Amino acid sequence: MDWESMRRDFAVTRNYNYQNHAGIAPLHRLAAEAIREYAAQVEETAYVVGGLYERVERIRQRTAELLNANPDEITFIKNTSEGLSFVANGLNWSTGDNIVTTNAEFPANIYPWQGLQANGVKVRMVLEEDGRIPLERLMQTVDSRTRLVTISSVQYASGYRTDLAALGEFCQSKGVFFCVDAIQSLGVFPIDVKAMHIDFLAADGHKWLCGPEGAGVFYVRKEIQGHLRPTCIGWASMKNMWQFHPYQFEFHDSARRYDSGSLNLPGIYGLGAAIDWVLDVGVENMAQRLLDLTDRLTAGLRDKGYRIVSSRAQSEASGIVAFISDVHDLEEVQRHLQAEHRIVIAHRRKRLRSSPHVYNSEREIDQLIDALPKH
């Protein structure tokens, strides 16, 4: 792959050494163009020309291809929290049921489940250990009252990548629903919902896909859609949605039953262009490039005296590198890098966090290492 030429598709490279894709990524050129194309069409012809919703169906198919799902298992959401809330509020719960998760999750994968505690549902959190979430601890925490295991594919503050295939197989063997917050890996590490036995998946597109905010994807396995009650119902939830009268209350026989009304078309257009880019490059190529860049970064950080929190085991490493210092004010370091060197990284949970993307160069990795204060 010609990674250097790919930099032309990211205008942010003219202004910053941007390594915060685990936060909010810059738009890919094609995503920005798709949004502008939508705006121009609607500005000039409104919806008279048509074809706008036909394009959504093509994007649904491409999204399914990315996840190895079927198109009727995919719909679009405004953010990860919405998709996870669909699951939390759409399943039938009983007093005494429990949900297994971790204490390292982004709040989007905590608060929807904590909201069920008023109904007698318990949330069990497995503790992070040295930047890892031991798989055996998750499995040991599941008991006969566990209804669902929910976890991030990659942890936002440590970069730990979960073995989704192993955890999904375990959940299936126990008859437990398996839910994945995929926002920190979708587009750059392979996700196969069939092979990984994933029941529910939600992810926004504004991180590693380099799409716009407010447009994400929601996957529900076909066989269990009848178990997940739509909790926000509108005209677009219905099988005959374009038949406005007489009223006919009958849900779509697909994940579109979780739609309620008009879609965020400009956002979905941008998301679709970003997904096309990822599929054209190849997720496996993305993953290898990210591991190469972050291996270079971790080696340089260690040489400079920083302690790496992120696991760098082959099956656990990701595009996120979290590191700490015992002698520097980490918030001040983060501010200094951005103000003085135009290097953008993040500060999360008392750790500095770099999350480069495939278009970042080796020069930019070395620039970050050089600009960090020595121990």
N, C-alpha and C positions, 0 to 999 in steps of 0.2 A: 504494500500500500504506500502511496505517496502522501505521507502524513503532512509533509511541509506544504504541499499545494492546497491541502484541505484548510489551511489557516485562512485562505482567502474567503472562505465561507463564513468566517467569524470576524465581524467588524470590530469586536471588542479588543482584538489583538493590537489594534492601532492605538489603544488608549491604556490598556492594563495588561499586566501579567496576571491573568485571572485563573485562580485555582480554588474556586468556591462553588463547584458544580453540585455539591451535596447541599448547597443552600438554594440559590436561584441561579440557573444557568442563563447565559446570553442566548438569544434566539439564533438558530441557524438561519442562514440567508434564505433558504428555501421556505422555511416556516414563515418568515417575515413576508416573503413574496406572496405566499398563499393567502395570508391575511389581507394584504393590500389588494390582491385580485378579487377577493370576496367584497371588500369595501367598494371597489370601483364598479363592480357589476351591480350591486344594490343601489349605489349612488346614481348610476346612469340609467338603469332599466327597472329598478325595484325587483320584483320577483316575476316580471312578465316573461322574461326569456326562459326561466325555469332551469331545471337540472341541478338545483342546489342540493336537494335531498338525495338525489341519485349519487352525488359525489360522497355523501355521508356513508352510503352503503358500501362503496368501494373502500373507504377508510376502515369501516368495520371489518371487511374481509382481510385487509392488510394487518389490522390489529390482531385478528385471530391467527394469522400466519405467524406473527411475532411470538405468540404464546402457545402455538400448537393447539389451538382451540377451534371450535366451530363458530361461525359468525353469529349463530343464534344464541350463543353463550356470552356475547359481548354487548355492552351498551356503554354510553358515555356519561361521565359525571363531572361535576364542577371541581372536585378535589378529592383527595384520599379520604378525608374525614367523612364525606358524604357516603362514599361506598361502604366504609366500615360501619357507619351508623345504620345503613340499610340492613346489614347483617345483624347488628345488635338489637335493633328494634323490630326486625321482621321474623325472627325465629320465635317459636313458642318455648318459654322458659318456665321452670317450676321452682318453687322455693327449695333451696338446698343444692340446686345445680351449681357447678363451678366452671370457671374459665381459666385456662392456664396461659400465662404470658410471662414477660420478664420485666425487671426493674430498669431496663436500659432502653425501653421503647421511646420513640418520639410521642408526645402527648396525643397525637391523632389516633394512636393505637392503644390508648389507655382510657381516656375519658368516655368514649361510647360504652365501654364495658363497665366502668365504675358507675355509670348512670343506671345500671341494672341492679345495683346493690340494694336500692330501696325496695325491690321486689324479691329480696331474699337470695339473689344470685351472688356468689362469692367470686372474687378475683384473686387468683393465686399468682404471685410473682416469683419467678426463679431469679436469683441474684447473679449479676455479672461477676466473673472471677478473672482478674487480670486481663480485662479487655475481651474476654470470651464468654459465651453462654454455653456451658457444657450440655451437650445433647442428652447425656444420661440423666442429668438433673431434671430436664424438662419431662423426660419419659417417666421418671420416678414420681413426679408430682401429679401425673394423671391418675385418677382413680375411677371408681364406678359411677360417680356423679359428675364427672367431667363431660361437658357437652361440646366444648370447642377449645382448640389450641390456636392462638393467634400470635404471630411473630413477624418481625421485619425480615425481609430477605437479606438485607445488610443493615447493621445497626448504625444509626446516624452519627453517634458520638465516638464510636470506636472503630468503625469500619469492619466489624466482624461479619463474615458471610456465613449464613446458616446453611447447613446441609439439608435443603428442602426435600430432597428425594428420600432421605432416611427418615426424616420426621414425618413426612406425608405417608410413607408406608406404615410407620408405627401407628399413626392416627387411624388409618384405614383398618388396621388389624384390630383396633380397639372400638371401632364404631364411633369415632369422635370426629366432628367437623374440623377441617383444617383451613385456616384463614391466613392470608399473607398480605402484609403491607409491602408492596414491591417497589416503592418509589425510589429507593436508593440503589436499585440494580437494573430496573427495566430499561432495556436498550443497550446495556453494556456487559451484562452477564446473562447467559442463557436461562430462560425460564420455560419449562415444558409442563403445562398444567396437567397433562395426562400422565406423563412419567412420574411427576412429583405428587400425584394424588391430591392436588389442590382443589378444594371445594369453592372457595371464595378468594378473589384477589382484587385489590384496589390500588391504583397508582395515578398520581397526577403526572403531567408531562413536562413540568417546568424545571426538572433537574437533569438527569442524564440523557433524556431524549432531546433536550434543547428546544422544547416547544414552549408555547405560551402558558402563563398561569391561568387557572380557571377552566382547564380542559384536561380531563383524565379518562381512564378506562376502568370498567368494572366487569369482572368475570364471575359468572355463576355457572357451575356445572349443570348441564341440562337435566340430569336425572334428579336433581334436588331443587329445581326451581319451584316446584309445588310446595316445598317445605318453607320457602322464604316468602313471607307475605309482603306485598308492596305496601309501604307505609306512607308514601306521598303519591296520591292517585289523581290523575287528571286525564284529559282527553287523549293524550299521546300514549297512555297506558293501555289503551283499548285496541282490540284486534282490527276493528273497522274505524280507525282514528279519523279518516278523512270523510266518513259519513257522519255529519253533524246532527242529523235528525232522520228518523226517530232515534232516541237514545237506546243504546244496546250495551249493557254492562258486561263485557267479556274481555278478559285480559289477553294480551298477545301470548302466543305459545312460544315465547322466547324471552331473552333478557330485556327486551324492549318494554316488558311489563313494568320495569322499574323507572321508566321515563314518566314524566308527569305532563310536561307541556313543551313549548318551543325549545329547541336545542340552541346551544351556544355555537352557532355555525362558524363565525370567524375563528373561534378558538379551536374547534374540531378541524377546520381546514388547516390551520397551522400545525396542529398535532399530527394530522395525517401526513403532511410533508416531512415532518421530523421522523416519523416512523418509516416512511419510504427511504429516507437517507440511511437510517440504521440498517434496514434490510438490504439495501444496495451495498453497503460496506461489509456487512456480515457481523453478527453479534460475537462470534468466536474471534474474529479479527479485532474487534473492539476490546474484548476482554484481555487478549494477549498484549495489546499495546498498553493498556492501562497497567497491567501487572509489570511490564517492563519499566514504565515511567516511575511507578511507585517503588519498585525495587531500587532504582537509582536514587530516589529521594530518601528512602530509609537508610541506605548505606551512607549517604552524605550526612544525614542527621546524626547517626551514631558516631561518625568520625568527629563531629563537632561537639559531642557530649550530651546530646539530648536523648531522653529515654522514649522508646517507641511503645505506645500502648497497644496499637493495632497488631493483631496476629498476622504474621507473614507466612504461615503455613500455606502450602499450595492450594488446599481446598477451602481455606478460610480468609485469604487475602482479598481485598477489593480495591476500588479506586479511591478509598479514603485512608489517609494516614493521620492518625492522632498521635501527638507527642507532647511531652511535658519537660519542664525545667524546674529544678529546685532552687535556682538562684535568680531567676528573672520574673518580673511581673508580666504574665502572659497576655493580659489585656493590653498593656502598654506596648508589648512587642507587636501584637496584631495591628494596633493603631499606627505604630511607627512604620511598619512595612508598607501600609497603604499610603500614608501621607508622604513619606520620603522616597519610596521606591516604586510606588504604584503596583505593588504586589498584593493581591487580594486573597486572603485566607480567612478562616473563621476561628472563633473562640467558643467552644462548647464544653460544658461540664468540667471546667477547670483544665481543659486541654486545648492546645492549638490543633487545628484541623486543616490539612491541605487536601483538596480533592480536584486534581487536574483532570483534563479530558484528553481524548486521543489527539486533538489538534495542538495541544501544548507541546512545546519543543523541549529537547534536552537542555537547551540553553536556558529556558525559563526555569526548569527544575534546578539547575546549578545556580541561577541568579537568586532563587529563594534561599538556598543553602548558604550562599556567600553573604547575603544580607542579614541573616540571623546573627544575633550577638553570640559570641563564644561563651562557653562556660568558664 
